[in-house]
Amino acid sequence: MMQAESQPNTRQDFSPIGAQHPDAELLGLGAQLDIHMKREKALIEMATDENLETTLVIAEICVRDAAPVARRIEALQARTMEGLLVRAKALKWSRGEDTFDLSDYGQTGDVRLVNSIISDLLAM
């Protein structure tokens, strides 16, 4: 009996842990988001008054490129702490802040709790 040829895995795996990890796809997306975030940070650090207009155009391109990655992270359910950390990082990226803060939504207990949970995750 002939064995069927196995199909090659065409899904790119950016996860350092590999496909066996319950959050392998999420971790791979987190690695992609890290690359985008480093690129954005470097761009911001290079901005001057002379190149501000060009920097803003490039920054828009960076955001446009990173947004689909963040949307994919948003759509996946985390199954491990590592996956949850990726989701927290995507939330921070989407807010566009160095520190996470939802206080513009008010100072109710639920907002303070969400702020503290996300801040704790990002500090890990």
N, CA, C and O atoms as a printed pandas DataFrame, in Angstrom:
     atom_number atom_name residue_name chain_id  residue_number  x_coord  y_coord  z_coord
0              1         N          MET        A               1    0.839   -1.166    0.000
1              2        CA          MET        A               1    0.000    0.000    0.000
2              3         C          MET        A               1    0.888    1.235    0.000
3              4         O          MET        A               1    1.830    1.328    0.788
4              5         N          MET        A               2    0.590    2.187   -0.885
5              6        CA          MET        A               2    1.387    3.409   -0.979
6              7         C          MET        A               2    0.945    4.393    0.092
7              8         O          MET        A               2   -0.243    4.536    0.381
8              9         N          GLN        A               3    1.921    5.061    0.668
9             10        CA          GLN        A               3    1.607    6.104    1.635
10            11         C          GLN        A               3    1.406    7.423    0.903
11            12         O          GLN        A               3    2.118    7.739   -0.049
12            13         N          ALA        A               4    0.434    8.175    1.362
13            14        CA          ALA        A               4    0.200    9.488    0.776
14            15         C          ALA        A               4    1.349   10.405    1.151
15            16         O          ALA        A               4    1.847   10.381    2.277
16            17         N          GLU        A               5    1.759   11.216    0.180
17            18        CA          GLU        A               5    2.818   12.175    0.469
18            19         C          GLU        A               5    2.282   13.223    1.423
19            20         O          GLU        A               5    1.158   13.704    1.284
20            21         N          SER        A               6    3.108   13.563    2.391
21            22        CA          SER        A               6    2.672   14.583    3.341
22            23         C          SER        A               6    2.770   15.958    2.685
23            24         O          SER        A               6    3.691   16.250    1.922
24            25         N          GLN        A               7    1.801   16.773    3.009
25            26        CA          GLN        A               7    1.767   18.131    2.474
26            27         C          GLN        A               7    2.741   18.991    3.271
27            28         O          GLN        A               7    2.804   18.874    4.495
28            29         N          PRO        A               8    3.504   19.854    2.599
29            30        CA          PRO        A               8    4.424   20.728    3.328
30            31         C          PRO        A               8    3.634   21.741    4.145
31            32         O          PRO        A               8    2.560   22.188    3.743
32            33         N          ASN        A               9    4.185   22.088    5.289
33            34        CA          ASN        A               9    3.568   23.093    6.147
34            35         C          ASN        A               9    3.905   24.467    5.577
35            36         O          ASN        A               9    5.058   24.896    5.630
36            37         N          THR        A              10    2.909   25.152    5.035
37            38        CA          THR        A              10    3.154   26.456    4.419
38            39         C          THR        A              10    2.939   27.597    5.404
39            40         O          THR        A              10    3.213   28.753    5.080
40            41         N          ARG        A              11    2.453   27.290    6.598
41            42        CA          ARG        A              11    2.241   28.323    7.604
42            43         C          ARG        A              11    3.579   28.675    8.236
43            44         O          ARG        A              11    4.276   27.806    8.761
44            45         N          GLN        A              12    3.927   29.941    8.182
45            46        CA          GLN        A              12    5.191   30.377    8.739
46            47         C          GLN        A              12    5.087   30.415   10.259
47            48         O          GLN        A              12    4.163   31.016   10.807
48            49         N          ASP        A              13    6.027   29.778   10.935
49            50        CA          ASP        A              13    6.010   29.719   12.383
50            51         C          ASP        A              13    7.122   30.594   12.941
51            52         O          ASP        A              13    8.302   30.269   12.815
52            53         N          PHE        A              14    6.733   31.715   13.563
53            54        CA          PHE        A              14    7.695   32.628   14.147
54            55         C          PHE        A              14    7.937   32.304   15.616
55            56         O          PHE        A              14    8.741   32.967   16.270
56            57         N          SER        A              15    7.262   31.311   16.129
57            58        CA          SER        A              15    7.342   30.996   17.540
58            59         C          SER        A              15    8.652   30.296   17.870
59            60         O          SER        A              15    9.023   29.324   17.211
60            61         N          PRO        A              16    9.363   30.792   18.900
61            62        CA          PRO        A              16   10.589   30.098   19.302
62            63         C          PRO        A              16   10.284   28.759   19.962
63            64         O          PRO        A              16   11.169   27.913   20.084
64            65         N          ILE        A              17    9.057   28.564   20.383
65            66        CA          ILE        A              17    8.667   27.342   21.073
66            67         C          ILE        A              17    8.249   26.268   20.081
67            68         O          ILE        A              17    8.446   25.079   20.331
68            69         N          GLY        A              18    7.684   26.670   18.979
69            70        CA          GLY        A              18    7.289   25.724   17.954
70            71         C          GLY        A              18    5.800   25.422   17.974
71            72         O          GLY        A              18    5.058   25.895   18.835
72            73         N          ALA        A              19    5.392   24.632   17.018
73            74        CA          ALA        A              19    3.969   24.369   16.784
74            75         C          ALA        A              19    3.319   23.545   17.895
75            76         O          ALA        A              19    2.091   23.506   17.976
76            77         N          GLN        A              20    4.090   22.896   18.740
77            78        CA          GLN        A              20    3.507   22.082   19.801
78            79         C          GLN        A              20    2.967   22.924   20.955
79            80         O          GLN        A              20    2.162   22.432   21.746
80            81         N          HIS        A              21    3.386   24.156   21.064
81            82        CA          HIS        A              21    2.926   25.035   22.145
82            83         C          HIS        A              21    1.464   25.402   21.906
83            84         O          HIS        A              21    1.091   25.691   20.769
84            85         N          PRO        A              22    0.627   25.400   22.942
85            86        CA          PRO        A              22   -0.797   25.716   22.759
86            87         C          PRO        A              22   -1.052   27.107   22.168
87            88         O          PRO        A              22   -2.089   27.338   21.546
88            89         N          ASP        A              23   -0.114   28.023   22.362
89            90        CA          ASP        A              23   -0.257   29.375   21.825
90            91         C          ASP        A              23    0.786   29.679   20.748
91            92         O          ASP        A              23    1.207   30.825   20.592
92            93         N          ALA        A              24    1.198   28.651   20.010
93            94        CA          ALA        A              24    2.254   28.826   19.015
94            95         C          ALA        A              24    1.920   29.940   18.022
95            96         O          ALA        A              24    2.769   30.782   17.732
96            97         N          GLU        A              25    0.707   29.953   17.505
97            98        CA          GLU        A              25    0.347   30.987   16.530
98            99         C          GLU        A              25    0.373   32.363   17.179
99           100         O          GLU        A              25    0.869   33.320   16.585
100          101         N          LEU        A              26   -0.151   32.469   18.378
101          102        CA          LEU        A              26   -0.171   33.741   19.099
102          103         C          LEU        A              26    1.249   34.227   19.389
103          104         O          LEU        A              26    1.539   35.415   19.249
104          105         N          LEU        A              27    2.127   33.318   19.792
105          106        CA          LEU        A              27    3.513   33.693   20.067
106          107         C          LEU        A              27    4.232   34.132   18.791
107          108         O          LEU        A              27    5.041   35.060   18.815
108          109         N          GLY        A              28    3.935   33.465   17.692
109          110        CA          GLY        A              28    4.517   33.874   16.417
110          111         C          GLY        A              28    4.066   35.265   16.021
111          112         O          GLY        A              28    4.859   36.072   15.537
112          113         N          LEU        A              29    2.792   35.541   16.228
113          114        CA          LEU        A              29    2.281   36.885   15.932
114          115         C          LEU        A              29    2.895   37.914   16.868
115          116         O          LEU        A              29    3.156   39.048   16.466
116          117         N          GLY        A              30    3.126   37.521   18.111
117          118        CA          GLY        A              30    3.783   38.426   19.058
118          119         C          GLY        A              30    5.184   38.777   18.599
119          120         O          GLY        A              30    5.617   39.920   18.747
120          121         N          ALA        A              31    5.899   37.809   18.044
121          122        CA          ALA        A              31    7.239   38.071   17.509
122          123         C          ALA        A              31    7.165   39.050   16.334
123          124         O          ALA        A              31    8.008   39.938   16.204
124          125         N          GLN        A              32    6.160   38.881   15.490
125          126        CA          GLN        A              32    5.973   39.822   14.383
126          127         C          GLN        A              32    5.661   41.226   14.908
127          128         O          GLN        A              32    6.200   42.215   14.411
128          129         N          LEU        A              33    4.782   41.305   15.922
129          130        CA          LEU        A              33    4.435   42.607   16.488
130          131         C          LEU        A              33    5.657   43.267   17.120
131          132         O          LEU        A              33    5.819   44.484   17.033
132          133         N          ASP        A              34    6.517   42.469   17.756
133          134        CA          ASP        A              34    7.760   43.016   18.323
134          135         C          ASP        A              34    8.597   43.701   17.255
135          136         O          ASP        A              34    9.142   44.781   17.483
136          137         N          ILE        A              35    8.696   43.076   16.097
137          138        CA          ILE        A              35    9.467   43.661   14.991
138          139         C          ILE        A              35    8.862   44.998   14.576
139          140         O          ILE        A              35    9.583   45.977   14.384
140          141         N          HIS        A              36    7.551   45.038   14.439
141          142        CA          HIS        A              36    6.878   46.281   14.066
142          143         C          HIS        A              36    7.084   47.358   15.129
143          144         O          HIS        A              36    7.333   48.518   14.801
144          145         N          MET        A              37    6.981   46.975   16.396
145          146        CA          MET        A              37    7.127   47.950   17.480
146          147         C          MET        A              37    8.551   48.503   17.535
147          148         O          MET        A              37    8.734   49.695   17.780
148          149         N          LYS        A              38    9.553   47.665   17.313
149          150        CA          LYS        A              38   10.943   48.131   17.297
150          151         C          LYS        A              38   11.173   49.092   16.142
151          152         O          LYS        A              38   11.886   50.086   16.280
152          153         N          ARG        A              39   10.568   48.789   15.010
153          154        CA          ARG        A              39   10.702   49.665   13.843
154          155         C          ARG        A              39   10.068   51.023   14.122
155          156         O          ARG        A              39   10.643   52.060   13.789
156          157         N          GLU        A              40    8.887   51.019   14.730
157          158        CA          GLU        A              40    8.214   52.273   15.071
158          159         C          GLU        A              40    9.030   53.076   16.071
159          160         O          GLU        A              40    9.170   54.291   15.927
160          161         N          LYS        A              41    9.571   52.404   17.088
161          162        CA          LYS        A              41   10.366   53.090   18.108
162          163         C          LYS        A              41   11.610   53.731   17.494
163          164         O          LYS        A              41   11.942   54.876   17.801
164          165         N          ALA        A              42   12.290   52.991   16.630
165          166        CA          ALA        A              42   13.481   53.534   15.966
166          167         C          ALA        A              42   13.131   54.742   15.120
167          168         O          ALA        A              42   13.882   55.716   15.074
168          169         N          LEU        A              43   11.998   54.680   14.456
169          170        CA          LEU        A              43   11.550   55.787   13.629
170          171         C          LEU        A              43   11.280   57.031   14.475
171          172         O          LEU        A              43   11.671   58.138   14.107
172          173         N          ILE        A              44   10.617   56.841   15.596
173          174        CA          ILE        A              44   10.315   57.969   16.490
174          175         C          ILE        A              44   11.597   58.586   17.016
175          176         O          ILE        A              44   11.708   59.808   17.112
176          177         N          GLU        A              45   12.560   57.752   17.355
177          178        CA          GLU        A              45   13.839   58.254   17.870
178          179         C          GLU        A              45   14.616   59.037   16.823
179          180         O          GLU        A              45   15.408   59.913   17.170
180          181         N          MET        A              46   14.403   58.735   15.552
181          182        CA          MET        A              46   15.112   59.431   14.474
182          183         C          MET        A              46   14.424   60.724   14.052
183          184         O          MET        A              46   15.008   61.513   13.310
184          185         N          ALA        A              47   13.200   60.956   14.509
185          186        CA          ALA        A              47   12.440   62.120   14.063
186          187         C          ALA        A              47   13.076   63.422   14.538
187          188         O          ALA        A              47   13.492   63.554   15.689
188          189         N          THR        A              48   13.137   64.366   13.625
189          190        CA          THR        A              48   13.593   65.721   13.941
190          191         C          THR        A              48   12.615   66.697   13.300
191          192         O          THR        A              48   11.737   66.294   12.537
192          193         N          ASP        A              49   12.768   67.969   13.607
193          194        CA          ASP        A              49   11.910   68.973   12.978
194          195         C          ASP        A              49   12.073   68.970   11.464
195          196         O          ASP        A              49   11.113   69.221   10.735
196          197         N          GLU        A              50   13.283   68.688   10.986
197          198        CA          GLU        A              50   13.560   68.718    9.554
198          199         C          GLU        A              50   12.915   67.552    8.814
199          200         O          GLU        A              50   12.526   67.701    7.655
200          201         N          ASN        A              51   12.795   66.406    9.455
201          202        CA          ASN        A              51   12.252   65.229    8.755
202          203         C          ASN        A              51   10.895   64.801    9.295
203          204         O          ASN        A              51   10.453   63.680    9.042
204          205         N          LEU        A              52   10.238   65.672   10.026
205          206        CA          LEU        A              52    8.993   65.307   10.695
206          207         C          LEU        A              52    7.912   64.843    9.716
207          208         O          LEU        A              52    7.233   63.848    9.974
208          209         N          GLU        A              53    7.747   65.546    8.608
209          210        CA          GLU        A              53    6.698   65.176    7.651
210          211         C          GLU        A              53    6.942   63.789    7.070
211          212         O          GLU        A              53    6.021   62.978    6.975
212          213         N          THR        A              54    8.168   63.523    6.688
213          214        CA          THR        A              54    8.522   62.202    6.160
214          215         C          THR        A              54    8.363   61.135    7.236
215          216         O          THR        A              54    7.874   60.039    6.962
216          217         N          THR        A              55    8.771   61.451    8.444
217          218        CA          THR        A              55    8.651   60.513    9.550
218          219         C          THR        A              55    7.195   60.146    9.792
219          220         O          THR        A              55    6.878   58.981   10.032
220          221         N          LEU        A              56    6.307   61.134    9.729
221          222        CA          LEU        A              56    4.883   60.869    9.949
222          223         C          LEU        A              56    4.307   59.959    8.868
223          224         O          LEU        A              56    3.487   59.088    9.157
224          225         N          VAL        A              57    4.735   60.161    7.631
225          226        CA          VAL        A              57    4.268   59.298    6.535
226          227         C          VAL        A              57    4.752   57.866    6.758
227          228         O          VAL        A              57    3.990   56.912    6.598
228          229         N          ILE        A              58    6.014   57.727    7.126
229          230        CA          ILE        A              58    6.568   56.396    7.365
230          231         C          ILE        A              58    5.890   55.755    8.581
231          232         O          ILE        A              58    5.627   54.552    8.583
232          233         N          ALA        A              59    5.610   56.553    9.607
233          234        CA          ALA        A              59    4.930   56.033   10.794
234          235         C          ALA        A              59    3.551   55.492   10.438
235          236         O          ALA        A              59    3.138   54.457   10.961
236          237         N          GLU        A              60    2.844   56.177    9.561
237          238        CA          GLU        A              60    1.534   55.686    9.113
238          239         C          GLU        A              60    1.671   54.335    8.416
239          240         O          GLU        A              60    0.831   53.451    8.584
240          241         N          ILE        A              61    2.732   54.186    7.635
241          242        CA          ILE        A              61    2.981   52.909    6.955
242          243         C          ILE        A              61    3.274   51.827    7.987
243          244         O          ILE        A              61    2.792   50.702    7.856
244          245         N          CYS        A              62    4.057   52.152    9.010
245          246        CA          CYS        A              62    4.355   51.181   10.071
246          247         C          CYS        A              62    3.082   50.715   10.757
247          248         O          CYS        A              62    2.897   49.520   10.990
248          249         N          VAL        A              63    2.211   51.652   11.077
249          250        CA          VAL        A              63    0.951   51.307   11.732
250          251         C          VAL        A              63    0.091   50.462   10.805
251          252         O          VAL        A              63   -0.515   49.480   11.234
252          253         N          ARG        A              64    0.041   50.843    9.545
253          254        CA          ARG        A              64   -0.744   50.078    8.567
254          255         C          ARG        A              64   -0.243   48.637    8.472
255          256         O          ARG        A              64   -1.042   47.711    8.330
256          257         N          ASP        A              65    1.078   48.444    8.550
257          258        CA          ASP        A              65    1.654   47.101    8.457
258          259         C          ASP        A              65    1.426   46.290    9.735
259          260         O          ASP        A              65    1.238   45.075    9.668
260          261         N          ALA        A              66    1.442   46.940   10.883
261          262        CA          ALA        A              66    1.301   46.240   12.162
262          263         C          ALA        A              66   -0.159   45.949   12.510
263          264         O          ALA        A              66   -0.441   44.994   13.234
264          265         N          ALA        A              67   -1.074   46.748   12.012
265          266        CA          ALA        A              67   -2.489   46.604   12.385
266          267         C          ALA        A              67   -3.061   45.215   12.085
267          268         O          ALA        A              67   -3.771   44.672   12.932
268          269         N          PRO        A              68   -2.787   44.617   10.931
269          270        CA          PRO        A              68   -3.329   43.270   10.685
270          271         C          PRO        A              68   -2.792   42.231   11.671
271          272         O          PRO        A              68   -3.498   41.293   12.039
272          273         N          VAL        A              69   -1.547   42.404   12.092
273          274        CA          VAL        A              69   -0.973   41.485   13.075
274          275         C          VAL        A              69   -1.718   41.635   14.398
275          276         O          VAL        A              69   -2.078   40.642   15.030
276          277         N          ALA        A              70   -1.947   42.879   14.814
277          278        CA          ALA        A              70   -2.681   43.124   16.060
278          279         C          ALA        A              70   -4.110   42.591   15.974
279          280         O          ALA        A              70   -4.634   42.066   16.956
280          281         N          ARG        A              71   -4.739   42.719   14.819
281          282        CA          ARG        A              71   -6.103   42.191   14.660
282          283         C          ARG        A              71   -6.131   40.665   14.761
283          284         O          ARG        A              71   -7.071   40.093   15.313
284          285         N          ARG        A              72   -5.099   40.010   14.226
285          286        CA          ARG        A              72   -5.037   38.547   14.337
286          287         C          ARG        A              72   -4.815   38.131   15.790
287          288         O          ARG        A              72   -5.390   37.147   16.254
288          289         N          ILE        A              73   -3.977   38.888   16.506
289          290        CA          ILE        A              73   -3.765   38.620   17.933
290          291         C          ILE        A              73   -5.079   38.785   18.687
291          292         O          ILE        A              73   -5.416   37.976   19.551
292          293         N          GLU        A              74   -5.808   39.824   18.356
293          294        CA          GLU        A              74   -7.097   40.093   19.000
294          295         C          GLU        A              74   -8.078   38.930   18.803
295          296         O          GLU        A              74   -8.862   38.612   19.696
296          297         N          ALA        A              75   -8.024   38.316   17.650
297          298        CA          ALA        A              75   -8.997   37.273   17.308
298          299         C          ALA        A              75   -8.700   35.924   17.967
299          300         O          ALA        A              75   -9.584   35.071   18.046
300          301         N          LEU        A              76   -7.472   35.723   18.438
301          302        CA          LEU        A              76   -7.101   34.433   19.010
302          303         C          LEU        A              76   -7.300   34.426   20.524
303          304         O          LEU        A              76   -7.103   35.442   21.191
304          305         N          GLN        A              77   -7.684   33.294   21.046
305          306        CA          GLN        A              77   -7.830   33.136   22.483
306          307         C          GLN        A              77   -6.518   32.619   23.061
307          308         O          GLN        A              77   -5.964   31.633   22.574
308          309         N          ALA        A              78   -6.026   33.283   24.093
309          310        CA          ALA        A              78   -4.804   32.829   24.756
310          311         C          ALA        A              78   -5.116   31.615   25.622
311          312         O          ALA        A              78   -6.149   31.553   26.289
312          313         N          ARG        A              79   -4.197   30.651   25.595
313          314        CA          ARG        A              79   -4.362   29.447   26.399
314          315         C          ARG        A              79   -3.295   29.328   27.480
315          316         O          ARG        A              79   -3.364   28.462   28.351
316          317         N          THR        A              80   -2.295   30.227   27.405
317          318        CA          THR        A              80   -1.193   30.204   28.373
318          319         C          THR        A              80   -0.873   31.634   28.791
319          320         O          THR        A              80   -1.351   32.593   28.186
320          321         N          MET        A              81   -0.058   31.763   29.833
321          322        CA          MET        A              81    0.377   33.087   30.279
322          323         C          MET        A              81    1.175   33.787   29.182
323          324         O          MET        A              81    1.054   35.000   29.009
324          325         N          GLU        A              82    1.984   33.043   28.447
325          326        CA          GLU        A              82    2.765   33.650   27.364
326          327         C          GLU        A              82    1.846   34.245   26.303
327          328         O          GLU        A              82    2.102   35.335   25.790
328          329         N          GLY        A              83    0.776   33.525   25.978
329          330        CA          GLY        A              83   -0.189   34.035   25.006
330          331         C          GLY        A              83   -0.911   35.263   25.526
331          332         O          GLY        A              83   -1.166   36.205   24.777
332          333         N          LEU        A              84   -1.239   35.252   26.802
333          334        CA          LEU        A              84   -1.897   36.402   27.414
334          335         C          LEU        A              84   -0.986   37.624   27.384
335          336         O          LEU        A              84   -1.451   38.746   27.184
336          337         N          LEU        A              85    0.302   37.404   27.583
337          338        CA          LEU        A              85    1.258   38.518   27.513
338          339         C          LEU        A              85    1.308   39.111   26.106
339          340         O          LEU        A              85    1.420   40.327   25.952
340          341         N          VAL        A              86    1.228   38.275   25.094
341          342        CA          VAL        A              86    1.198   38.768   23.711
342          343         C          VAL        A              86   -0.035   39.641   23.499
343          344         O          VAL        A              86    0.048   40.707   22.890
344          345         N          ARG        A              87   -1.171   39.185   24.004
345          346        CA          ARG        A              87   -2.408   39.965   23.856
346          347         C          ARG        A              87   -2.313   41.297   24.595
347          348         O          ARG        A              87   -2.802   42.311   24.096
348          349         N          ALA        A              88   -1.690   41.312   25.778
349          350        CA          ALA        A              88   -1.506   42.563   26.525
350          351         C          ALA        A              88   -0.611   43.521   25.741
351          352         O          ALA        A              88   -0.863   44.725   25.697
352          353         N          LYS        A              89    0.434   42.974   25.127
353          354        CA          LYS        A              89    1.338   43.807   24.331
354          355         C          LYS        A              89    0.608   44.411   23.132
355          356         O          LYS        A              89    0.831   45.571   22.784
356          357         N          ALA        A              90   -0.258   43.627   22.508
357          358        CA          ALA        A              90   -1.034   44.138   21.373
358          359         C          ALA        A              90   -1.983   45.242   21.822
359          360         O          ALA        A              90   -2.187   46.222   21.105
360          361         N          LEU        A              91   -2.554   45.085   22.995
361          362        CA          LEU        A              91   -3.423   46.129   23.537
362          363         C          LEU        A              91   -2.637   47.404   23.780
363          364         O          LEU        A              91   -3.097   48.495   23.444
364          365         N          LYS        A              92   -1.463   47.273   24.358
365          366        CA          LYS        A              92   -0.598   48.444   24.584
366          367         C          LYS        A              92   -0.245   49.100   23.254
367          368         O          LYS        A              92   -0.306   50.324   23.130
368          369         N          TRP        A              93    0.124   48.295   22.263
369          370        CA          TRP        A              93    0.462   48.851   20.948
370          371         C          TRP        A              93   -0.731   49.610   20.371
371          372         O          TRP        A              93   -0.571   50.701   19.823
372          373         N          SER        A              94   -1.914   49.039   20.494
373          374        CA          SER        A              94   -3.096   49.669   19.900
374          375         C          SER        A              94   -3.426   50.993   20.572
375          376         O          SER        A              94   -4.023   51.872   19.950
376          377         N          ARG        A              95   -3.047   51.145   21.832
377          378        CA          ARG        A              95   -3.268   52.412   22.537
378          379         C          ARG        A              95   -2.194   53.429   22.182
379          380         O          ARG        A              95   -2.379   54.623   22.418
380          381         N          GLY        A              96   -1.071   52.981   21.617
381          382        CA          GLY        A              96   -0.012   53.890   21.197
382          383         C          GLY        A              96    0.662   54.608   22.345
383          384         O          GLY        A              96    1.016   55.781   22.227
384          385         N          GLU        A              97    0.840   53.918   23.448
385          386        CA          GLU        A              97    1.406   54.547   24.636
386          387         C          GLU        A              97    2.602   53.752   25.135
387          388         O          GLU        A              97    2.686   52.539   24.944
388          389         N          ASP        A              98    3.537   54.467   25.786
389          390        CA          ASP        A              98    4.659   53.777   26.414
390          391         C          ASP        A              98    4.210   53.053   27.674
391          392         O          ASP        A              98    4.712   51.977   27.998
392          393         N          THR        A              99    3.262   53.651   28.376
393          394        CA          THR        A              99    2.685   53.002   29.550
394          395         C          THR        A              99    1.210   52.787   29.276
395          396         O          THR        A              99    0.580   53.559   28.552
396          397         N          PHE        A             100    0.677   51.754   29.848
397          398        CA          PHE        A             100   -0.729   51.437   29.611
398          399         C          PHE        A             100   -1.590   52.206   30.585
399          400         O          PHE        A             100   -1.350   52.172   31.791
400          401         N          ASP        A             101   -2.611   52.914   30.066
401          402        CA          ASP        A             101   -3.479   53.697   30.927
402          403         C          ASP        A             101   -4.829   53.889   30.255
403          404         O          ASP        A             101   -4.919   54.456   29.165
404          405         N          LEU        A             102   -5.859   53.420   30.902
405          406        CA          LEU        A             102   -7.226   53.616   30.410
406          407         C          LEU        A             102   -7.973   54.657   31.231
407          408         O          LEU        A             102   -9.201   54.707   31.182
408          409         N          SER        A             103   -7.262   55.485   31.980
409          410        CA          SER        A             103   -7.933   56.421   32.881
410          411         C          SER        A             103   -8.802   57.429   32.142
411          412         O          SER        A             103   -9.669   58.061   32.747
412          413         N          ASP        A             104   -8.578   57.586   30.832
413          414        CA          ASP        A             104   -9.456   58.479   30.076
414          415         C          ASP        A             104  -10.871   57.910   29.967
415          416         O          ASP        A             104  -11.787   58.602   29.523
416          417         N          TYR        A             105  -11.050   56.643   30.375
417          418        CA          TYR        A             105  -12.381   56.038   30.411
418          419         C          TYR        A             105  -13.046   56.207   31.776
419          420         O          TYR        A             105  -14.158   55.729   31.997
420          421         N          GLY        A             106  -12.360   56.887   32.684
421          422        CA          GLY        A             106  -12.916   57.121   34.013
422          423         C          GLY        A             106  -12.076   56.452   35.082
423          424         O          GLY        A             106  -11.118   55.740   34.782
424          425         N          GLN        A             107  -12.438   56.683   36.311
425          426        CA          GLN        A             107  -11.688   56.133   37.431
426          427         C          GLN        A             107  -12.530   55.166   38.258
427          428         O          GLN        A             107  -12.377   55.079   39.476
428          429         N          THR        A             108  -13.408   54.450   37.591
429          430        CA          THR        A             108  -14.218   53.460   38.291
430          431         C          THR        A             108  -13.358   52.241   38.617
431          432         O          THR        A             108  -12.283   52.054   38.049
432          433         N          GLY        A             109  -13.842   51.430   39.527
433          434        CA          GLY        A             109  -13.089   50.258   39.958
434          435         C          GLY        A             109  -12.723   49.317   38.833
435          436         O          GLY        A             109  -11.619   48.774   38.816
436          437         N          ASP        A             110  -13.636   49.115   37.887
437          438        CA          ASP        A             110  -13.340   48.191   36.792
438          439         C          ASP        A             110  -12.216   48.706   35.912
439          440         O          ASP        A             110  -11.370   47.928   35.470
440          441         N          VAL        A             111  -12.194   50.013   35.649
441          442        CA          VAL        A             111  -11.132   50.592   34.823
442          443         C          VAL        A             111   -9.799   50.518   35.565
443          444         O          VAL        A             111   -8.775   50.183   34.970
444          445         N          ARG        A             112   -9.809   50.827   36.854
445          446        CA          ARG        A             112   -8.568   50.747   37.634
446          447         C          ARG        A             112   -8.050   49.307   37.659
447          448         O          ARG        A             112   -6.845   49.076   37.567
448          449         N          LEU        A             113   -8.958   48.346   37.784
449          450        CA          LEU        A             113   -8.563   46.939   37.815
450          451         C          LEU        A             113   -7.977   46.499   36.472
451          452         O          LEU        A             113   -6.941   45.834   36.437
452          453         N          VAL        A             114   -8.624   46.860   35.380
453          454        CA          VAL        A             114   -8.090   46.525   34.053
454          455         C          VAL        A             114   -6.722   47.162   33.871
455          456         O          VAL        A             114   -5.795   46.515   33.384
456          457         N          ASN        A             115   -6.587   48.435   34.263
457          458        CA          ASN        A             115   -5.282   49.104   34.177
458          459         C          ASN        A             115   -4.223   48.329   34.944
459          460         O          ASN        A             115   -3.127   48.101   34.432
460          461         N          SER        A             116   -4.538   47.926   36.159
461          462        CA          SER        A             116   -3.535   47.250   36.975
462          463         C          SER        A             116   -3.206   45.858   36.435
463          464         O          SER        A             116   -2.048   45.444   36.475
464          465         N          ILE        A             117   -4.200   45.135   35.935
465          466        CA          ILE        A             117   -3.942   43.797   35.382
466          467         C          ILE        A             117   -3.048   43.889   34.147
467          468         O          ILE        A             117   -2.063   43.159   34.029
468          469         N          ILE        A             118   -3.396   44.784   33.235
469          470        CA          ILE        A             118   -2.584   44.923   32.014
470          471         C          ILE        A             118   -1.189   45.412   32.361
471          472         O          ILE        A             118   -0.210   44.925   31.795
472          473         N          SER        A             119   -1.078   46.358   33.274
473          474        CA          SER        A             119    0.232   46.861   33.690
474          475         C          SER        A             119    1.065   45.740   34.318
475          476         O          SER        A             119    2.266   45.640   34.066
476          477         N          ASP        A             120    0.424   44.896   35.138
477          478        CA          ASP        A             120    1.127   43.746   35.729
478          479         C          ASP        A             120    1.628   42.798   34.642
479          480         O          ASP        A             120    2.770   42.341   34.687
480          481         N          LEU        A             121    0.775   42.506   33.675
481          482        CA          LEU        A             121    1.176   41.599   32.593
482          483         C          LEU        A             121    2.356   42.169   31.807
483          484         O          LEU        A             121    3.298   41.448   31.476
484          485         N          LEU        A             122    2.295   43.453   31.517
485          486        CA          LEU        A             122    3.354   44.069   30.719
486          487         C          LEU        A             122    4.672   44.153   31.494
487          488         O          LEU        A             122    5.742   44.225   30.889
488          489         N          ALA        A             123    4.602   44.146   32.806
489          490        CA          ALA        A             123    5.798   44.191   33.627
490          491         C          ALA        A             123    6.474   42.816   33.767
491          492         O          ALA        A             123    7.605   42.728   34.244
492          493         N          MET        A             124    5.787   41.757   33.356
493          494        CA          MET        A             124    6.352   40.391   33.493
494          495         C          MET        A             124    7.449   40.146   32.497
495          496         O          MET        A             124    8.029   39.060   32.472
